Amino acid sequence: MSEINKGAYTSDEITLYINHIPFHPYRKVHRKALKGKSNAACIKAKCLDCCNWQRVEVQNCPCNECPLWPRRPYGRKRDIAELKRSPEALCEQE
């Protein structure tokens, strides 16, 4: 674990957190994100964590004010294209 940027957390705390991630491939994504060498892995790990490790919840995320929303993994391309064209358009839908 020497490659991981631990910040304020101990190796034991990080290991305990990762072991509570329910789906094994998501654990790999989280480890990659903690190494800090992949922005895509960081975004994916954060979005999955925010949506309780549910891929479909990330895809259907209603939180378009989140700075990661346009870059979220599994995002719907139509929503992203619409946001680029008119950020206000998505706010009006709600």
DSSP file with accessible surface (Angstrom, degrees, kcal/mol):
  #  RESIDUE AA STRUCTURE BP1 BP2  ACC     N-H-->O    O-->H-N    N-H-->O    O-->H-N    TCO  KAPPA ALPHA  PHI   PSI    X-CA   Y-CA   Z-CA
    1    1 A M    >         0   0   92      0, 0.0     3,-1.1     0, 0.0     5,-0.1   0.000 360.0 360.0 360.0  10.9    0.0    0.0    0.0
    2    2 A S  T 3   +     0   0  120      1,-0.3     4,-0.1     3,-0.1     9,-0.0   0.761 360.0  59.0 -67.5 -23.5    3.0    2.3   -0.1
    3    3 A E  T 3  S+     0   0  119      2,-0.1     2,-0.3     3,-0.0    -1,-0.3   0.692  85.4  98.0 -77.2 -18.0    1.9    3.7   -3.5
    4    4 A I  S <  S-     0   0   13     -3,-1.1     2,-1.2     1,-0.1    31,-0.2  -0.523  77.6-128.2 -79.7 134.7   -1.5    5.0   -2.1
    5    5 A N        -     0   0  125     29,-2.1    -1,-0.1    -2,-0.3    -2,-0.1  -0.688  31.8-179.1 -78.4  99.5   -1.9    8.6   -1.1
    6    6 A K    >   +     0   0   85     -2,-1.2     3,-2.1     1,-0.2    -1,-0.2   0.757   3.1 178.6 -79.4 -27.2   -3.2    8.0    2.3
    7    7 A G  T 3  S-     0   0   68      1,-0.3    -1,-0.2    -3,-0.1    -3,-0.0  -0.379  73.3 -13.6  61.2-125.1   -3.7   11.6    3.5
    8    8 A A  T 3  S+     0   0   99     -2,-0.2     2,-0.3     2,-0.1    -1,-0.3   0.433 118.7  92.4 -90.9   0.9   -5.2   11.5    7.0
    9    9 A Y  S <  S-     0   0  155     -3,-2.1     2,-0.1     1,-0.0    -3,-0.0  -0.735  70.4-128.7-101.5 147.1   -6.2    7.8    6.9
   10   10 A T     >  -     0   0   74     -2,-0.3     4,-2.2     1,-0.1     5,-0.2  -0.442  29.1-109.6 -83.0 163.0   -4.1    4.9    8.1
   11   11 A S  H  > S+     0   0   39      1,-0.2     4,-2.5     2,-0.2     5,-0.2   0.880 120.5  54.1 -59.7 -37.0   -3.5    1.8    6.0
   12   12 A D  H  > S+     0   0  131      2,-0.2     4,-2.5     1,-0.2    -1,-0.2   0.900 107.5  49.3 -65.5 -40.6   -5.8   -0.2    8.2
   13   13 A E  H  > S+     0   0   97      2,-0.2     4,-2.3     1,-0.2    -2,-0.2   0.906 112.3  48.3 -65.4 -40.8   -8.7    2.3    7.8
   14   14 A I  H  X S+     0   0   13     -4,-2.2     4,-2.8     2,-0.2     5,-0.2   0.937 112.5  48.3 -64.7 -45.6   -8.3    2.3    4.0
   15   15 A T  H  X S+     0   0   54     -4,-2.5     4,-2.4     1,-0.2    -2,-0.2   0.923 111.1  50.5 -61.6 -43.6   -8.2   -1.5    3.9
   16   16 A L  H  X S+     0   0  105     -4,-2.5     4,-0.8     2,-0.2    -1,-0.2   0.926 112.1  47.5 -60.8 -44.1  -11.3   -1.7    6.1
   17   17 A Y  H >< S+     0   0   85     -4,-2.3     3,-1.1     1,-0.2     4,-0.4   0.947 112.1  48.8 -62.7 -48.7  -13.2    0.8    3.9
   18   18 A I  H >< S+     0   0    1     -4,-2.8     3,-1.6     1,-0.3    -1,-0.2   0.891 106.3  57.2 -61.7 -37.2  -12.2   -1.0    0.7
   19   19 A N  H 3< S+     0   0   80     -4,-2.4    -1,-0.3     1,-0.3    -2,-0.2   0.708 101.2  58.0 -68.5 -17.1  -13.3   -4.4    2.1
   20   20 A H  T << S+     0   0  136     -3,-1.1    -1,-0.3    -4,-0.8    -2,-0.2   0.487  76.2 109.2 -90.0  -4.1  -16.8   -3.0    2.7
   21   21 A I    <   -     0   0    1     -3,-1.6     6,-0.1    -4,-0.4    28,-0.0  -0.630  67.9-143.4 -71.7 124.3  -17.2   -2.1   -1.0
   22   22 A P  S    S+     0   0   86      0, 0.0     2,-0.5     0, 0.0    -1,-0.1   0.764  77.4  55.0 -69.5 -27.8  -19.8   -4.7   -2.1
   23   23 A F  S >> S-     0   0  112      1,-0.1     3,-1.3    30,-0.0     4,-1.0  -0.922  75.0-140.3-116.8 121.7  -18.7   -5.5   -5.6
   24   24 A H  H >> S+     0   0  124     -2,-0.5     4,-1.4     1,-0.3     3,-0.9   0.842  98.5  55.2 -51.9 -45.8  -15.1   -6.7   -6.1
   25   25 A P  H 3> S+     0   0   63      0, 0.0     4,-1.7     0, 0.0    -1,-0.3   0.852 104.2  56.8 -59.7 -29.3  -14.4   -4.8   -9.4
   26   26 A Y  H <> S+     0   0   27     -3,-1.3     4,-2.3     1,-0.2    -2,-0.2   0.800  99.6  59.3 -70.6 -27.0  -15.3   -1.6   -7.7
   27   27 A R  H <X S+     0   0   61     -4,-1.0     4,-2.4    -3,-0.9    -1,-0.2   0.915 104.2  50.6 -64.0 -40.8  -12.7   -2.3   -5.1
   28   28 A K  H  X S+     0   0  156     -4,-1.4     4,-2.4     2,-0.2    -2,-0.2   0.911 109.5  50.4 -63.0 -42.4  -10.1   -2.3   -7.8
   29   29 A V  H  X S+     0   0   25     -4,-1.7     4,-2.4     1,-0.2    -1,-0.2   0.925 110.5  50.0 -60.9 -43.4  -11.4    1.0   -9.1
   30   30 A H  H  X S+     0   0   26     -4,-2.3     4,-2.3     1,-0.2    -2,-0.2   0.908 110.0  49.6 -65.5 -40.9  -11.2    2.5   -5.6
   31   31 A R  H  X S+     0   0   90     -4,-2.4     4,-1.2     2,-0.2    -1,-0.2   0.920 110.9  50.2 -62.4 -42.4   -7.6    1.3   -5.2
   32   32 A K  H  X>S+     0   0  118     -4,-2.4     5,-0.7     1,-0.2     4,-0.6   0.908 110.1  50.8 -62.4 -40.5   -6.6    2.8   -8.5
   33   33 A A  H ><5S+     0   0   13     -4,-2.4     3,-1.4     8,-0.3    -1,-0.2   0.902 105.4  55.8 -63.8 -40.8   -8.2    6.1   -7.5
   34   34 A L  H 3<5S+     0   0   42     -4,-2.3   -29,-2.1     1,-0.3    -1,-0.2   0.775  97.5  62.8 -66.0 -23.9   -6.3    6.1   -4.2
   35   35 A K  H 3<5S-     0   0   86     -4,-1.2    -1,-0.3    -3,-0.4    -2,-0.2   0.724 101.3-139.5 -72.0 -20.0   -3.1    5.9   -6.1
   36   36 A G  T <<5S+     0   0   51     -3,-1.4    -3,-0.1    -4,-0.6    -2,-0.1   0.645  71.3 109.7  75.5  17.1   -3.9    9.2   -7.7
   37   37 A K      < +     0   0  172     -5,-0.7     2,-0.4     1,-0.2    -4,-0.1   0.471  69.1  56.1-103.8  -1.5   -2.7    8.4  -11.2
   38   38 A S     >  -     0   0   24     -6,-0.4     4,-1.9    -5,-0.2    -1,-0.2  -0.916  52.4-171.7-136.8 110.0   -6.1    8.2  -12.9
   39   39 A N  H  > S+     0   0  130     -2,-0.4     4,-2.5     1,-0.2     5,-0.2   0.886  92.9  55.8 -64.0 -37.4   -8.6   11.0  -12.9
   40   40 A A  H  > S+     0   0   70      1,-0.2     4,-2.6     2,-0.2    -1,-0.2   0.911 107.4  48.4 -62.5 -41.0  -11.2    8.8  -14.5
   41   41 A A  H  > S+     0   0    7      2,-0.2     4,-2.8     1,-0.2    -8,-0.3   0.890 110.1  52.8 -66.5 -36.5  -10.8    6.2  -11.7
   42   42 A C  H  X S+     0   0   48     -4,-1.9     4,-2.3     2,-0.2    -2,-0.2   0.935 112.2  44.2 -63.5 -45.6  -11.2    9.0   -9.1
   43   43 A I  H  X S+     0   0   34     -4,-2.5     4,-2.8     2,-0.2     5,-0.2   0.932 114.6  49.2 -65.6 -44.8  -14.4   10.2  -10.6
   44   44 A K  H  X S+     0   0   66     -4,-2.6     4,-2.6    -5,-0.2     5,-0.2   0.931 112.2  48.0 -61.2 -45.4  -15.8    6.7  -11.0
   45   45 A A  H  X S+     0   0    4     -4,-2.8     4,-2.4   -16,-0.2    -1,-0.2   0.919 113.6  47.2 -63.0 -43.1  -14.9    5.8   -7.4
   46   46 A K  H  X S+     0   0  113     -4,-2.3     4,-2.7    -5,-0.2    -2,-0.2   0.932 113.6  47.2 -65.3 -44.9  -16.5    9.0   -6.1
   47   47 A C  H  X S+     0   0   15     -4,-2.8     4,-1.9     2,-0.2    -2,-0.2   0.925 114.1  46.9 -64.1 -43.4  -19.7    8.7   -8.1
   48   48 A L  H  <>S+     0   0    0     -4,-2.6     5,-3.9    -5,-0.2     6,-0.4   0.918 113.1  49.4 -64.0 -41.8  -20.1    5.0   -7.2
   49   49 A D  H ><5S+     0   0   58     -4,-2.4     3,-1.5    -5,-0.2    -2,-0.2   0.936 110.8  50.0 -62.2 -44.3  -19.5    5.8   -3.5
   50   50 A C  H 3<5S+     0   0   96     -4,-2.7    -1,-0.2     1,-0.3    -2,-0.2   0.853 112.9  47.2 -62.7 -33.7  -22.0    8.6   -3.6
   51   51 A C  T ><5S-     0   0   25     -4,-1.9     3,-1.1    -5,-0.2    -1,-0.3   0.004 121.1-103.2-101.7  26.9  -24.6    6.4   -5.3
   52   52 A N  T < 5S-     0   0  119     -3,-1.5    -3,-0.2     1,-0.3    -2,-0.1   0.856  71.4 -63.3  57.3  37.2  -24.1    3.5   -2.8
   53   53 A W  T 3 <S+     0   0   21     -5,-3.9     2,-0.6     1,-0.2    -1,-0.3   0.794  98.9 138.2  60.4  33.8  -22.1    1.4   -5.4
   54   54 A Q    X>  -     0   0   95     -3,-1.1     4,-1.6    -6,-0.4     3,-0.5  -0.918  41.5-161.0-112.9 110.0  -25.1    1.1   -7.7
   55   55 A R  H 3> S+     0   0  139     -2,-0.6     4,-2.2     1,-0.3     3,-0.2   0.894  91.7  53.1 -57.0 -42.8  -24.1    1.6  -11.4
   56   56 A V  H 3> S+     0   0   72      1,-0.2     4,-2.2     2,-0.2    -1,-0.3   0.852 105.6  55.0 -65.2 -31.9  -27.7    2.4  -12.5
   57   57 A E  H <4 S+     0   0  102     -3,-0.5    -1,-0.2     2,-0.2    -2,-0.2   0.862 107.0  50.3 -69.0 -34.2  -27.9    5.1   -9.8
   58   58 A V  H >< S+     0   0    1     -4,-1.6     3,-1.4    -3,-0.2    -2,-0.2   0.937 110.7  49.7 -65.8 -44.3  -24.8    6.8  -11.2
   59   59 A Q  H 3< S+     0   0   73     -4,-2.2    17,-0.5     1,-0.3    -2,-0.2   0.896 117.6  39.4 -61.5 -39.2  -26.3    6.6  -14.7
   60   60 A N  T 3< S+     0   0   68     -4,-2.2    -1,-0.3    -5,-0.2    -2,-0.2   0.165  81.6 152.5 -97.6  17.8  -29.6    8.2  -13.5
   61   61 A C    <   -     0   0   22     -3,-1.4    -3,-0.1     1,-0.2    11,-0.0  -0.247  29.5-165.6 -54.7 123.2  -28.0   10.6  -11.1
   62   62 A P        +     0   0   98      0, 0.0     2,-2.1     0, 0.0     3,-0.2   0.506  62.0 101.3 -87.7  -2.4  -30.3   13.7  -10.7
   63   63 A C    >   +     0   0   44      1,-0.2     3,-1.9     2,-0.1     6,-0.2  -0.409  36.8 157.7 -86.7  66.7  -27.6   15.8   -9.1
   64   64 A N  T 3   +     0   0   24     -2,-2.1    -1,-0.2     1,-0.3    27,-0.1   0.582  66.4  67.9 -72.4  -4.9  -26.7   17.9  -12.2
   65   65 A E  T 3  S+     0   0  141     -3,-0.2    -1,-0.3     4,-0.1    -2,-0.1   0.593  76.2 106.3 -85.0  -8.3  -25.3   20.7  -10.0
   66   66 A C  S X  S-     0   0   43     -3,-1.9     3,-1.4     1,-0.1     0, 0.0  -0.482  76.2-133.6 -68.0 134.5  -22.5   18.3   -8.9
   67   67 A P  T 3  S+     0   0  118      0, 0.0     4,-0.2     0, 0.0    -1,-0.1   0.760 106.3  51.5 -64.4 -19.2  -19.2   19.3  -10.6
   68   68 A L  T >> S+     0   0   51      1,-0.2     3,-1.2     2,-0.1     4,-0.6   0.589  82.9  95.3 -89.4 -10.4  -18.6   15.7  -11.5
   69   69 A W  G X4 S+     0   0    9     -3,-1.4     3,-1.3     1,-0.3    -1,-0.2   0.891  82.9  48.0 -54.0 -46.5  -22.0   15.2  -13.1
   70   70 A P  G 34 S+     0   0   37      0, 0.0    -1,-0.3     0, 0.0    -2,-0.1   0.772 119.1  41.9 -67.5 -19.4  -21.0   15.9  -16.7
   71   71 A R  G <4 S+     0   0  167     -3,-1.2    -2,-0.2    -4,-0.2    -3,-0.1   0.343  84.7 132.5-105.2   4.6  -18.0   13.5  -16.3
   72   72 A R    X<  -     0   0   10     -3,-1.3     3,-1.1    -4,-0.6   -28,-0.1  -0.224  61.4-110.6 -62.4 144.6  -19.8   10.8  -14.4
   73   73 A P  T 3  S+     0   0   25      0, 0.0     3,-0.1     0, 0.0    -1,-0.1  -0.397 101.3  21.6 -70.9 154.5  -19.2    7.2  -15.6
   74   74 A Y  T 3  S+     0   0   46      1,-0.2    -2,-0.1    -2,-0.1     3,-0.0   0.657  91.7 160.5  64.1  15.3  -22.1    5.5  -17.2
   75   75 A G    <   -     0   0   22     -3,-1.1     2,-0.6     1,-0.1    -1,-0.2  -0.267  48.3-106.0 -67.0 154.2  -23.7    8.9  -18.0
   76   76 A R     >  -     0   0   87    -17,-0.5     4,-1.8     1,-0.2     3,-0.4  -0.724  21.8-145.4 -83.6 123.5  -26.3    9.3  -20.6
   77   77 A K  H  > S+     0   0  178     -2,-0.6     4,-2.8     1,-0.2     5,-0.2   0.840  96.9  59.8 -59.8 -33.5  -24.8   11.0  -23.6
   78   78 A R  H  > S+     0   0  144      1,-0.2     4,-2.4     2,-0.2    -1,-0.2   0.936 105.8  47.7 -62.3 -43.9  -28.0   12.9  -24.3
   79   79 A D  H  > S+     0   0    4     -3,-0.4     4,-2.3     2,-0.2    -1,-0.2   0.917 112.9  48.2 -63.2 -41.6  -27.9   14.6  -20.9
   80   80 A I  H  X S+     0   0   32     -4,-1.8     4,-2.2     2,-0.2    -2,-0.2   0.929 111.9  48.7 -67.4 -42.9  -24.3   15.5  -21.3
   81   81 A A  H  X S+     0   0   50     -4,-2.8     4,-1.9     1,-0.2    -1,-0.2   0.914 112.4  49.5 -62.9 -40.3  -24.8   16.9  -24.8
   82   82 A E  H  X S+     0   0   28     -4,-2.4     4,-3.0    -5,-0.2     7,-0.2   0.894 108.8  52.1 -66.2 -38.9  -27.8   18.9  -23.6
   83   83 A L  H  < S+     0   0   30     -4,-2.3    -1,-0.2     1,-0.2    -2,-0.2   0.913 109.0  50.2 -65.0 -39.0  -25.8   20.3  -20.6
   84   84 A K  H  < S+     0   0  159     -4,-2.2    -1,-0.2     1,-0.2    -2,-0.2   0.891 114.8  44.5 -65.5 -37.6  -23.0   21.5  -23.0
   85   85 A R  H  < S-     0   0  183     -4,-1.9    -2,-0.2     1,-0.2    -1,-0.2   0.925 137.9  -2.6 -73.2 -44.5  -25.6   23.2  -25.2
   86   86 A S    >X  -     0   0   37     -4,-3.0     3,-1.3    -5,-0.2     4,-0.7  -0.737  54.6-169.3-153.6  96.9  -27.6   24.8  -22.4
   87   87 A P  H 3> S+     0   0   67      0, 0.0     4,-0.8     0, 0.0     3,-0.5   0.830  91.9  58.1 -58.1 -28.4  -26.9   24.3  -18.7
   88   88 A E  H 3> S+     0   0  116      1,-0.2     4,-1.8     2,-0.2     3,-0.1   0.773  89.8  73.5 -73.5 -22.9  -30.2   25.9  -17.8
   89   89 A A  H <> S+     0   0   19     -3,-1.3     4,-0.9     1,-0.2    -1,-0.2   0.891  95.6  48.8 -62.0 -39.0  -32.2   23.4  -19.8
   90   90 A L  H  X S+     0   0    5     -4,-0.7     4,-0.6    -3,-0.5     3,-0.4   0.868 108.5  53.8 -71.0 -32.7  -31.7   20.6  -17.3
   91   91 A C  H >< S+     0   0   79     -4,-0.8     3,-0.8     1,-0.2    -1,-0.2   0.867 104.8  55.1 -68.0 -33.5  -32.7   22.8  -14.4
   92   92 A E  H 3< S+     0   0  155     -4,-1.8    -1,-0.2     1,-0.2    -2,-0.2   0.748  95.8  67.5 -71.9 -23.5  -35.9   23.7  -16.2
   93   93 A Q  H 3<        0   0  113     -4,-0.9    -1,-0.2    -3,-0.4    -2,-0.2   0.787 360.0 360.0 -68.2 -25.6  -36.9   20.0  -16.5
   94   94 A E    <<        0   0  156     -3,-0.8    -3,-0.0    -4,-0.6     0, 0.0  -0.237 360.0 360.0 -86.9 360.0  -37.3   19.6  -12.7
